Amino acid sequence: MRVIIVKKKTLIILAAAIIILAAVIVIACVSCRPETNAPTMSFESVEEYELNVLSGKSRELPVYYVDSEDKVVALTIDAAWEDDKTAFILDTLKRYEIKATFFLCGVWVKAYPDQVKAIHDAGHEIGNHSLTHPHMNKLDAAGVQAELTKLDDEIEAIIGKRCTLFRAPFGEYNDTVILAAREAGYEVVQWNIDTIDWKEARSVETILSTVYSKLSPGSIILSHNNGYRIKDYLPSLIEHALEQGYRFVTVSELLLDGETEIDNNGMQKLKAA
């Protein structure tokens, strides 16, 4: 029998080659994953989701966008921290005669009650963005509802009405969050176009290119009242949409009436008769 002798140096080289090859495969798989507007999950919800799939249970989803034949879109603005650009945003919306939906966090509401009233008095819609901006997936149903109802108590004291919409901080949610919010009377709303304007390095050109390429009837656009470039991109975004024949409405106006369902991509649509 022929004996093959493999030197230690050769084994080391082979092992290194295998490790490098495995790393390349992993990187390729991650980088080639297609970009999508479909719902994303945090690691905390993966196990729950897998169990639901195995048991045949559908995962609860918020509204990411709406099935619409009309060229209507909703501009949404999250406010959780600073306030230095809110006046500009309100002036811009007034100049173009459009309405938006502002999702307000409790910290912001407490710090800027006059701005909360200004948003409401200008005819814009106010949505609930939680009292303390927590990771909602870590809360039980009672904790989720406490975050929403306590904030609405503060909002109602300022504008005389409560919210009907909720957007989870960080865009995080699981079945508990969705079901608890709906049980408390809120529709849960995400977005299908993200400006990612909270990133300082993100240019105006990149933001506008992202919005323009994804704009479609029923879209929900996410911006932030303290977005780094919002003073530069917001007028152009609005003008482009209007030139393309789109009309801006609030989220509540965008949502469909009647018996609806949300498909696996987060699209709200009417149930088939």
N, C-alpha and C positions, 0 to 999 in steps of 0.2 A: 504494500500500500504506500502510495506516494504521500509524503508528509510535507505540508506547506507551512513554512515558517513566516509569521508576520511580525515584523519588527515593531517595537514600542512606538517609535516615531511615526510609523505608518498608521497605527491605531489612533494616535493623537490627532493626526491630520484628518482621518476619516470621521472621527467624532466631531471635530470642529466643523467639518463640511456639513454634516448632518444638522448640527445646531443652526448654522447659518441658513441652510435651506428651509428649515422649519420656520425661522424668523421671517424669511422672505415671503413664505406662503401666508403667514398670519397677517403681515402688513398688506399684502395684496388683497386679501379677502376684505379687510377693513376699508381700504382706500377705494375699492371697486364697488362698495355697497352703494346702490343708487340713492340719490337724494329723493325724498318724498315728503309730502305734506301729511302723510298718514300719521295717526297717533303714535307717540313714543312712550316707552315705559322706563321707569327707573328700576334699578336692581331690586329694590324692595318689593316691586310688584311682579317681577318675573315669575317667582315661584307660584304666587297666587294665580297668575294668568295661565301657567302651564297646567295647574290643577283644574282650572275651569275648562280648559280645552279638552283635557282627558275625560272630564265628566260631561262634556257636551254643553257646558254652560257658556253663554255669550258674555263677553266683557262689557261692562257699562261704559258708554262713551259720551263725552260732551259734544256740543255742536262746534264743528270746525268751520263749516261753510254751509250754504243753503242751496238747494236745487231750485234755480230760478231761471225763467225764460226772459225776464226783464233785466236790463242792464243796470242793476242796483248793487251797490257795495256799501259796507259799513266800515267807517274809520273808527278804531277804538284806541283810546289813550290811557295807559296805566299811569297812575300817580301814587308813588309810595315814599318819595324822598324829597328832593328839592322843589322849589317853586319859582325859580328865576325866569322860566320860559313860558309859564302858564298864560300870562297876559298876552304875550305874542301869539300863542296858539288861539286864544279866544278872539283876538283881533283878526287873525287870518281867516278863521271860520266865518266870522261875521262879514268880512270883505267878500268872500265867495258865496255867502248866503247858504251855507250847508250846516247840517247838524251832525254831531259825533256822539259817541258813548264813552264816558270817562269811568274807568274802574278805579275806585279810590280805596286806599288802605287806611286803617284806623289811625296810624301815626300821622299821616298826612292830613286827615280830617281834623284831628285834634290841633295840629299846628296851624292850619290855614282854613278856619271856618268861613272867613269872608270869601275865599276863593271857591269853596264848595257852593256857597250861595250864588256867587257870580256865574258859575257853570250852569246851575239850575235856572237862574233867572234869564240866561241867554237862550234857554230852550233846549239845551243839550240833555242827554240822558245820563243818569248816574247809576253805575253798577257797583256791586260789593266785591272788594278785593281782599277781604279778611280783616280782622281787627289788628293782629300783630304780625302779619306776613310770615306765618310759620310754614314748615314742611307739613302740609296737610295729611300726607300719607302716614304720618306718625301718630295721628289723632284717631280716637274712636268716634263713633257717630255723635255722641253727646258733645265731644270737644269740637267737632266740625260745626255743629249747629250753634254752639256758644260763640264761636268766632264770627259767624254771620249775623246772628241776632243782636249781639252786643254792639257790633258796628252799626247795624241799622238803627238801633236806639239812638246813637249819636247823630247819624245822618238825618233821621226823622226830626230830631230836636232843632236842626238847622233849616231844613227845607220843607218840613211838614209832610213828608211822604217816605215810604220805605222802598227798598230796591226789590226788583224781581229777577235780576241777573247776577250771576256769580262767576268770577274768574279766579281760579286757584293760583296762589303765588308760585312762581317758578314754573308754571305750567304743569305742576305735578298733581296727579290724582290717582285714585284707585276706586274700586266699586263702592267702598264705604263712603268715600268723599262724595261721589256722584249721587248715590242713593240718599244720603243724609241731607244733602243740599236740596234735592228735589222734594223730599219729604217736608222740608221746611218752606217750600213754595218757590224755590229758585230754579231757573234754567241755567245750566252750566255751559259757559261759552269759552271756547279757545280761539284759534285763528288759523287761517291757511296761508297767510302772507305775513312774514315776519321781517320788519325792517332791520332788526338787530341793532337799533340805533343807540343801544347802551354801550356798545363797543367804541371806544374813542378812536381806534385806528381805522374804523370802517368809513370809507369815503362817501361823499354825496353821490358820486357816479355809481358806486356799487349798490348803494341803497336803492336808488331809482331804477337801476337795471333789474334788480331783484323784483321790485314791485311791478314794473311794466311787463316783465316776462310772464308773471303769474296772474295778472289781473284778469278776472273773468266774472260773469254774472253770479251773484251770491257770495262773493268773497268777503272775508273779514280780515282787515288789515290791523296789525299790531304796531303801535308806536308808544313812546314814553314821553311824558311831559318834560322830562329832563334829558331827553336824547341829545347827544353831543352835537349832531348836525341838523336837528329838527328845524331850526330857523332857516337853514339853507335849502333843505329838501322839501319841506311841507308845501310851499306854494307851487313848486314844480309838479309834485305828485298830484295835487288837486287839479291843476290846470290840464295835465295830461289826461287824467281820467275824464274830465268834463269834455275835452276835445274829442275823446273816443266815444262820446255819447253816454257815459255812465252818470248815474245819479246817486248822490250820497244820502243814506238814510241811517237812522239809529238801528241798533241791533234788534230792538223789539219790533221795529217796523220791518226789518229784514226777515225775521223768523216767520215761518209758515203757520197759518191758522188751520184748525181742524185736527184730524187724526194723523199724527206724524210718526216717523221712525228715523233712526240714525244708522246709516249703513257702516260697513267696516272701515270706510275711509273718513268717517266723521261728517258725512254730508246729511243734513236734515232734509227729508223728503216726505211727501204725502204718502200715506199707506195706500196700496192698491185696493181698489174697490172689490 
